[in-house]
Amino acid sequence: MQDDNSSHDPFNWGYVIAALGVLLALPLMPIILSWFVFYL
């Protein structure tokens, strides 16, 4: 009855890439925000 669970896989590569991007961007957030404030 529950043979169609493979189509609703909770693991998604988009989530992994987003998590890696967030982990990379969080330490650089003051630099990114200071660039934004400087050029604005």
WOTASUL-V62863 format. One record per pair of residues at least 4 apart in sequence whose C-alpha atoms are under 6 Angstrom apart, sorted by the first residue. I is the first residue (numbers start at 1). GAP is how many residues later the second one is. Records with the same first field share a line. If there is no record, write none. Layout:
I = GAP ; GAP
//
This chain:
21 = 4
22 = 4
25 = 4
29 = 4
30 = 4
34 = 4
36 = 4
//
